[in-house]
Amino acid sequence: MQTITSAYANKMLKSLEEDKAFWVNKEAASSTYVAAINEEPVIPEYDYSEVASMITAIDEKIAIIKHVLNVTNTTAKVQVGNSEMSIDTILIKMAQLNKRKGVLDQMRKQLPKSRQEQHSYTSRNTVPEYRYINYDLELIKQEYENVSKTIMEMQMALDKYNQTVQFEVDI
C-alpha cells in the first residue's frame, strides 16, 4: 500500500504511459527486420514474452491507479463556495461552464450594431444590411464574469484537493 495524492497519481500515470510507449515502440521497431537475400541479416534483440509481460504489468498498474482515482473522485466531497461537491461533479460542471463561457465571450464581444458583409458579387441589393444584438450587453458581461468566477472557485478547490488529500493505492 502506498499513500498518494491525486496530483502524485497523475504524475505516476504520465510516467507509466511513457514507459508503456517505450515498450510499444521497442516492439514495433524490433519485432520484424528486413534483409536482402545475399546478405547476413542484422536481427534486432526482441523477446516477445518480455515485452508483452512489461506492457501487461504497466497496464495493470495504470488500471489500479485510475480505478482508485475514479472511486476517490466520486466519493470525496469538497466545498466550493456555498456548495459541497464531489470531484467528478466539479470536473463535469467545469467543462459545462467553460463551454458556456466561450459562448458568452463571443456574445460580449459583439457590437450593438454592425454592418453585414455582402458575400456575393452578383447581389443586386445595394442597400446595406445591419446585424443587431438581441440581448442586454451589460447582462452578458456580468454573466461572463460570474461564470469565470465560478470556474475559478472550482479550480481552486480542485487544486487544493489534488495537492493535499491523500488516499491509498496498492501497486
Salt bridges, closest charged atoms under 4 A:
ASP59 OD1 - LYS20 NZ 2.76
ASP105 OD1 - ARG108 NE 2.77
ASP105 OD2 - LYS109 NZ 2.95
GLU138 OE2 - LYS141 NZ 3.78
GLU153 OE2 - LYS149 NZ 3.92
